[in-house]
Amino acid sequence: MRIKVVSPGPLTTVQDLGRRGYQRYGVPVSGACDARSARLANIICGNPEGAAVLECTVQGPTLRFEDDGLIAVAGADMGPMLDGKPFANGAAIAVRAGSELSFSGLRSGLRAYIAFWGGISVPELMGSRSTYLKTATGGFEGRKLAAGDELFTEWVPRPCPHAEGRFIDGAAFEPREVYQLRVVMGPQDDMFTEAGKNAFCYTGWTVSASHDRMGMRLEGGEVESVSGCDIISDGISMGAVQISSGQPIVMLSDRQTTGGYAKIANVITADLSMLGQLKAGDRVRFCPIDMEKAQELARRESRALEGLRIWLDNK
């Protein structure tokens, strides 16, 4: 399927589940900021979960389809429409040559994911089709999409025979008054005073405007350290919470591979998808849990997605 970009939106890039196995060489993982929504869109479309999708930030693009195909949208609710007719996140939608996909405006969340039957066809770099904008590598020519660009899906003989008409609830991000992020404390939480750790866990924080695919700074209270937050640089994972000048910075997909600020905690795997949907002004609160509980929640999330795929494939 050939897809023409009529209007790109402010930041639309090709992403998959990331470029893994190269952080020791200084190569960021990148990939979808909300991997769960990217996986959901692919599952609905009948694709492998790691197929390349479009990640759209704040406002979706306008796309014209030059061939028949199948699409699905998950994540932020941006009011998707096909030829001016609204449809819901979570639905597998057949598109015809000449049809246009557009979006009416952001209703919830921050990032939406558009999957296409077959997945987007761009060259793989280190095993991934994800875009890393800071070095202009991967994805579509290493950049965000622009008007006039043409995308192609991977060649497949025909649409997924059982995907059209699929629909699942829960594919649109649900807004909340306060977003609770569960964390495992450490590895450098001993560098903070008890008052500092209490402020981190029990103060309400607000997402600041200093926010991109690399990370987001939170504003609110102050996390007091024992004698400063500088450390010898060590590895940084998705959801790591660094403290700089008393303020938390939560690391996202395009994070650097190492860093020299103490990490007081890490957002658990089951809550990472929420990070990709938070925007400036959203309120968050951290809730510490133990490692065993975090691992069980991660296993539960993985089983739920696999069960969803099996259920859809057998409908």
C-alpha positions as CSV (number, residue, x, y, z in Angstrom):
1,M,0.0,0.0,0.0
2,R,1.3,3.5,-0.9
3,I,0.4,6.3,1.5
4,K,0.8,10.0,0.7
5,V,1.4,12.5,3.5
6,V,-1.0,15.4,2.8
7,S,-0.3,17.1,6.2
8,P,2.2,15.7,8.6
9,G,1.1,17.1,12.0
10,P,3.7,18.7,14.3
11,L,5.7,15.5,15.0
12,T,4.9,12.3,13.2
13,T,7.7,9.7,13.0
14,V,8.1,6.0,12.1
15,Q,8.6,3.9,15.3
16,D,8.6,0.3,16.3
17,L,9.6,-1.3,19.7
18,G,13.1,0.0,19.6
19,R,16.7,-0.6,18.8
20,R,17.9,-3.0,21.5
21,G,21.3,-4.5,22.2
22,Y,23.4,-1.4,21.3
23,Q,23.3,0.8,24.4
24,R,26.8,-0.3,25.3
25,Y,27.9,1.5,22.2
26,G,26.0,4.6,23.1
27,V,23.1,4.0,20.8
28,P,19.7,4.9,22.4
29,V,16.8,2.4,22.2
30,S,14.3,4.9,20.8
31,G,11.0,3.3,19.7
32,A,7.5,4.1,20.6
33,C,7.1,6.2,23.8
34,D,3.9,4.2,24.5
35,A,4.9,0.7,23.4
36,R,1.7,-0.8,24.7
37,S,-0.5,1.4,22.4
38,A,1.9,0.7,19.4
39,R,1.6,-3.1,20.1
40,L,-2.2,-2.8,20.5
41,A,-2.6,-1.0,17.1
42,N,-0.6,-3.8,15.5
43,I,-2.5,-6.6,17.2
44,I,-5.8,-5.0,16.0
45,C,-4.4,-4.8,12.5
46,G,-3.2,-8.4,12.5
47,N,0.5,-7.5,12.4
48,P,3.4,-8.7,14.5
49,E,3.5,-6.5,17.6
50,G,6.9,-5.1,16.6
51,A,5.8,-3.9,13.1
52,A,6.7,-0.3,12.3
53,V,3.9,2.2,13.0
54,L,3.5,6.0,12.9
55,E,3.8,7.8,16.2
56,C,1.8,11.1,16.2
57,T,2.3,13.8,18.8
58,V,-0.4,16.3,19.8
59,Q,-2.0,16.3,16.4
60,G,-2.4,13.5,13.8
61,P,-1.5,13.7,10.2
62,T,-3.7,13.8,7.1
63,L,-2.9,10.7,4.9
64,R,-4.2,9.8,1.5
65,F,-4.2,6.1,0.6
66,E,-3.3,5.2,-3.0
67,D,-4.2,1.6,-2.5
68,D,-6.6,-0.6,-0.5
69,G,-5.5,-1.7,2.9
70,L,-6.3,-1.9,6.6
71,I,-5.5,0.5,9.5
72,A,-5.9,0.8,13.3
73,V,-5.3,3.6,15.7
74,A,-4.5,3.3,19.4
75,G,-3.2,5.6,22.2
76,A,-4.1,9.2,22.5
77,D,-7.7,10.0,21.3
78,M,-7.2,12.6,18.5
79,G,-10.6,12.1,16.9
80,P,-9.6,9.8,13.9
81,M,-11.8,10.2,10.8
82,L,-11.8,8.3,7.5
83,D,-13.1,10.5,4.7
84,G,-14.6,12.8,7.3
85,K,-16.4,10.1,9.2
86,P,-15.3,9.5,12.8
87,F,-14.2,6.1,14.0
88,A,-13.0,4.9,17.3
89,N,-9.5,4.0,18.6
90,G,-9.3,0.2,18.7
91,A,-11.2,-0.5,15.5
92,A,-9.7,-2.2,12.4
93,I,-10.8,0.0,9.5
94,A,-10.6,-1.0,5.8
95,V,-9.4,1.8,3.6
96,R,-9.8,2.2,-0.2
97,A,-7.7,3.8,-2.8
98,G,-8.4,7.6,-2.7
99,S,-9.6,7.6,1.0
100,E,-8.1,10.1,3.5
101,L,-7.3,9.6,7.1
102,S,-7.5,12.8,9.2
103,F,-7.9,13.8,12.9
104,S,-10.3,16.4,14.4
105,G,-8.2,17.3,17.5
106,L,-6.7,16.0,20.7
107,R,-9.1,14.7,23.3
108,S,-6.9,12.7,25.6
109,G,-3.3,11.7,26.0
110,L,-0.4,12.9,23.9
111,R,0.7,10.3,21.3
112,A,-1.4,8.2,19.0
113,Y,-0.2,5.2,17.0
114,I,-1.3,4.3,13.5
115,A,-0.8,0.8,12.3
116,F,-1.1,-0.4,8.7
117,W,-1.6,-4.0,7.6
118,G,1.9,-5.2,6.7
119,G,3.7,-2.6,8.7
120,I,5.6,0.5,7.3
121,S,8.4,-0.4,5.0
122,V,11.6,1.6,5.8
123,P,15.1,0.3,6.0
124,E,16.2,-1.5,9.2
125,L,19.1,0.0,11.1
126,M,20.6,-2.2,13.9
127,G,17.5,-4.4,13.8
128,S,14.9,-1.6,14.1
129,R,12.9,0.9,12.0
130,S,12.6,3.4,14.7
131,T,13.5,7.1,14.2
132,Y,16.1,8.8,16.4
133,L,15.8,12.5,15.5
134,K,18.8,13.8,17.4
135,T,21.2,12.0,15.1
136,A,18.8,11.9,12.1
137,T,19.0,8.1,11.9
138,G,16.5,5.3,11.3
139,G,12.8,5.6,10.3
140,F,11.9,7.7,7.3
141,E,15.2,9.4,6.3
142,G,16.0,9.9,10.0
143,R,13.4,12.7,10.3
144,K,9.8,13.5,11.1
145,L,7.3,13.3,8.2
146,A,6.7,16.3,5.9
147,A,4.0,17.1,3.4
148,G,4.5,15.3,0.1
149,D,6.3,12.3,1.6
150,E,5.3,8.8,0.4
151,L,5.3,5.8,2.6
152,F,4.9,2.1,1.7
153,T,3.8,-0.9,3.7
154,E,5.6,-4.2,3.5
155,W,4.3,-6.4,0.7
156,V,1.6,-8.8,1.8
157,P,-0.6,-10.9,-0.5
158,R,-3.9,-9.6,0.9
159,P,-5.4,-8.0,4.1
160,C,-5.4,-10.1,7.2
161,P,-8.5,-12.4,6.6
162,H,-9.9,-12.0,10.1
163,A,-8.8,-8.5,11.0
164,E,-11.4,-6.2,9.4
165,G,-14.2,-5.3,11.8
166,R,-12.1,-6.1,14.9
167,F,-12.7,-3.7,17.8
168,I,-11.4,-3.7,21.3
169,D,-12.2,-1.4,24.2
170,G,-9.4,0.3,26.0
171,A,-7.3,1.3,23.0
172,A,-8.0,5.0,23.7
173,F,-6.0,6.6,26.5
174,E,-8.2,7.5,29.5
175,P,-7.6,10.9,31.1
176,R,-7.3,11.1,34.9
177,E,-7.2,13.9,37.4
178,V,-4.0,12.5,38.9
179,Y,-1.8,9.8,37.2
180,Q,-0.3,7.4,39.7
181,L,3.1,6.1,38.7
182,R,4.3,3.0,40.5
183,V,8.0,2.9,41.1
184,V,10.7,0.6,42.5
185,M,13.0,2.8,44.6
186,G,16.7,2.9,43.7
187,P,19.4,2.3,42.7
188,Q,20.7,5.6,44.3
189,D,17.9,6.4,46.7
190,D,20.4,6.3,49.6
191,M,21.8,9.6,48.3
192,F,18.6,11.4,49.4
193,T,17.4,12.4,52.9
194,E,14.3,10.8,54.4
195,A,12.6,14.2,53.9
196,G,13.7,14.1,50.2
197,K,12.3,10.6,49.7
198,N,9.1,11.5,51.4
199,A,8.7,14.6,49.2
200,F,9.3,12.4,46.1
201,C,6.7,9.8,47.1
202,Y,4.0,12.0,48.7
203,T,4.2,15.3,46.9
204,G,2.0,15.9,43.8
205,W,4.1,16.7,40.8
206,T,3.2,18.5,37.6
207,V,4.6,17.7,34.1
208,S,6.5,20.8,32.9
209,A,6.9,22.2,29.4
210,S,10.4,20.8,29.4
211,H,9.2,17.5,27.8
212,D,10.2,15.6,24.7
213,R,10.9,12.0,23.6
214,M,14.1,12.0,25.7
215,G,12.5,12.8,29.0
216,M,10.2,15.0,31.0
217,R,10.9,17.3,33.9
218,L,8.4,17.4,36.8
219,E,7.7,20.5,38.9
220,G,6.3,20.8,42.4
221,G,8.3,20.2,45.6
222,E,12.0,19.6,46.1
223,V,13.8,16.3,46.6
224,E,16.5,16.9,49.1
225,S,19.8,15.1,48.7
226,V,22.3,14.2,51.4
227,S,25.3,15.9,49.6
228,G,24.4,16.5,46.0
229,C,23.1,14.3,43.1
230,D,26.2,13.9,40.9
231,I,27.4,10.4,40.4
232,I,29.9,8.6,38.1
233,S,27.8,8.1,34.9
234,D,26.0,4.7,34.7
235,G,23.2,3.1,32.7
236,I,19.8,4.6,32.2
237,S,16.6,2.6,31.6
238,M,13.2,3.6,30.4
239,G,11.3,5.2,33.3
240,A,14.4,6.0,35.3
241,V,13.8,9.0,37.5
242,Q,16.9,11.2,37.8
243,I,17.0,14.1,40.3
244,S,18.6,17.4,39.1
245,S,18.4,20.6,41.2
246,G,15.9,18.9,43.4
247,Q,13.5,18.1,40.5
248,P,12.6,14.7,39.0
249,I,13.3,14.0,35.4
250,V,11.7,10.9,34.0
251,M,13.6,9.3,31.1
252,L,11.7,8.2,27.9
253,S,12.5,6.4,24.7
254,D,15.2,8.7,23.3
255,R,17.0,8.9,26.6
256,Q,20.8,8.9,26.6
257,T,22.4,5.5,27.4
258,T,24.3,6.8,30.5
259,G,23.9,9.7,32.9
260,G,25.6,11.4,35.9
261,Y,22.6,12.3,38.0
262,A,21.4,10.1,40.9
263,K,18.3,7.9,40.1
264,I,16.0,7.8,43.0
265,A,13.6,5.3,41.5
266,N,12.4,3.7,38.3
267,V,8.8,3.6,37.0
268,I,7.7,-0.1,36.7
269,T,7.3,-1.8,33.3
270,A,3.5,-2.0,33.7
271,D,3.2,1.8,33.9
272,L,5.7,2.8,31.2
273,S,3.0,3.2,28.6
274,M,1.4,6.0,30.8
275,L,4.6,8.0,30.6
276,G,4.3,8.3,26.8
277,Q,0.8,9.9,27.2
278,L,1.6,12.5,29.8
279,K,1.7,16.2,28.7
280,A,2.5,19.5,30.2
281,G,0.2,20.4,33.0
282,D,-0.7,16.8,33.9
283,R,-0.5,15.9,37.6
284,V,1.4,12.8,38.8
285,R,2.1,11.0,42.0
286,F,4.7,8.3,42.7
287,C,3.8,5.2,44.5
288,P,6.6,2.9,45.7
289,I,6.2,-0.9,45.4
290,D,8.6,-3.8,45.8
291,M,10.4,-5.6,43.0
292,E,8.4,-8.8,43.3
293,K,5.1,-6.9,42.8
294,A,6.5,-5.0,39.9
295,Q,7.6,-8.2,38.2
296,E,4.2,-9.8,38.7
297,L,2.5,-6.7,37.2
298,A,4.8,-6.9,34.2
299,R,4.0,-10.6,33.6
300,R,0.3,-9.8,33.9
301,E,0.5,-7.1,31.3
302,S,2.4,-9.4,28.9
303,R,-0.2,-12.2,29.4
304,A,-3.0,-9.8,28.8
305,L,-1.7,-8.6,25.5
306,E,-1.0,-12.2,24.4
307,G,-4.4,-13.2,25.5
308,L,-5.9,-10.4,23.5
309,R,-4.1,-11.4,20.4
310,I,-5.3,-15.0,20.8
311,W,-8.9,-13.9,21.5
312,L,-9.0,-11.7,18.4
313,D,-7.4,-14.3,16.1
314,N,-10.1,-16.8,17.2
315,K,-13.2,-14.6,16.9
